[in-house]
């Protein structure tokens, strides 16, 4: 495979020429909608006197890979960038690097006893339509989970009731205290206004566009088009008075990506202020005179964010066979991906896939006994021993019943690092006799295939760094399997014992480290014996910034902010929103 990222690409050289003759403004869309679903009209001129004055506008990219589909906060897997975080807000924020919770819409929260949690809301928080946030909104939001198709419906398997004690107090009663999951829900579940949502059907709650989003956050909807969504700062955001925090950009415009290379071109033209893409040749960009900065000034450059998994559809043959899955795990040349594709910007994953921040929870004895390493000769033997043999001499093994194995591995078109990575994985599979072909569908099309189970293999990193490793095992083992698997267990793997252990882990208090480790050891034994998904590498929190318009970006520098410099979904509540209060307009 070509080591394509070690030198500046021809595109980069082209971008440098373009930079000399550009205003730094992202290209204007042909049309612009004044509201989601509204008739298109001619876009206002872009530039200093147009709709988005450059010195008041933050341009971002790297999250949205298709036209904005909806503004529905319930759909936290495909809503327009910024829907959750900029408009809709959680009760708490969580800092994954320090392990601390910060009260947000909530003023405080604590366990009154083993099965009762009481929450106190802040005074003076209003929705963008002027109505006050009350305990009734919080109760209503959580009770939406009683609808079976709402993604957090599983909360009601242990949450018995949510009660508004008074206008500012909510009491949650539990039939079973799942401490790990509840702590996660406190910062990952945004609150919606009862007075706007209470008349909606279940279909509209889950699949509606929500074309007039009303939230408590610092921004409201401005406009959108096929290639962007724009938010505008609103007056009266509660945090300005309560916490002395004020978001600095008047406008945030998130650009839809077509490829990582296009994003790099925009960044070099000052058409993006914040790129959350993987960018090729990052060492050259940071060390050159291009004005591009990252969190760290040297490798690894980025904060750690998530694990990249090779997801196998266990409802299809031969991926339903753990022997086949383990053979594939040993066949993949992850080192070639880490060094060749990423230039050591990422690290190979531990066989458990747990992020480095969770090393203390990895049972090294279990890993030594059952973990996999790259060994293609061993992988070939494992396949043969399991009954997968090349019976027709074409160089590829057949299924045990003699039928052909012709598999596809897919990632979204334009995700250049993952595209190169699955080429390596396909080469690795073919080296041990598995016929695997890489394909690159449109992002939204692949999301549909992922949810419906109409794929063979794919890479996924949906679960991010969080407050607990329970999140990763919930991602791998959650049952029951739904018709649409939108957020977890995309491989549709069923193991009742593993899911019971994940639930047991959920019942451990976060401070009970010894109890957590004991359960995690048993989970990891099943994981490595069954290999439902294959951990590949630890992804960085891709984040590249320029300072021509906005300065004071988070970094490792001693006096710099330490929040998350990202617009990725589910990261604004992990501190990304604080970045918008810390950046400053460039002088001059």
Secondary structure, DSSP 8 states (H G I E B T S, - for coil): ---TTSS--HHHHHHHHHHTT--S-----SEEESSTT--EEE----STTSSS-GGGEEEEESS--SS-----TT-TTTS-TTIIIIIB-BSEEEETTTTEEEESSEEEEEEEETTEEEEEE-TT-B-TTS-B--HHHHHHHHHGGGSTTSTTGGGGGTEEEEEEEETTEEEEEESS--HHHHHHHHHH-B---HHHHTT--HHHHHH---SS---SSSEEEEEEETTEEEEEE-TT-HHHHHT------SEEEEE--S-HHHHHHHHHTTS-SEE-S--TTHHHHHHTTS--B-SSSSTT-S-EEEEEEEEE-TTSTTTT-HHHHHHHHHH--HHHIIIIITTTSSEE--TT---GGGGGG--HHHHHHH-----HHHHHHHHHHTT---SSSSSS---TTS----EEEE--TT-HHHHHHHHHHHHHHHHTT--EEEE---HHHHHHHHHHT--SEEEE--SBS-S-THHHHHHHH-SS--SS--SS-TT----HHHHHHHHHHHTS-TT-HHHHHHHHHHHHHHHHHH-SEEEEEEEE---EE--SSEE----SSTTS--S-----TTTGGGTHHHHHHH-EE---
